[in-house]
Amino acid sequence: MKTLRNVILGAALGSLATFGIAQNVASERANHPRIAAAITSIDDAIAYMEAAPHDFGGHKAAAIASSKAAVRDLRQALAFRAKADRGK
């Protein structure tokens, strides 16, 4: 019974931590509007390129991959900032 309680408590605390980081990431997006706008713009460009019937002179796949990497890195930067701010 004690083990089950510990598992449930651990899961609950993990969920709260994830929620807290998500809240902080939203706050970081507000604190860094240019980064948030860049993520939105790049996501839009990715969607546009993926739907385009042409391959942009053979650059489509590389452009999509690079854009996805940029969005990932920008999100990681905001998440790092959120985690760092949470530790203060």
C-alpha positions, 0 to 999 in steps of 0.5 A: 500500500505504501508503494502504491501511495508513493507511485501516485504521489510521485506521478502527481508531483511530476505532473505538477512540475510539468504544469509549472514548467509549462506555465513558465514557458508561457510566461517566457513566451510573453517575456520574449515576444520576438522568439514567440513570433519567430516560432509562429512564423517558422511554423507557418513557413513549414506548413506552407512548404509542406503543402506546396506542390513544388520542391523549391529547386530541390531545397524543400526537404532541407529547408523544412528540416532546418526550420523544424530544428530552429523551432525545436531550438527556440522552444528549448531556449524558452524552456531552459529560461523557464526552468532557470527562472523557476529555480530562483 
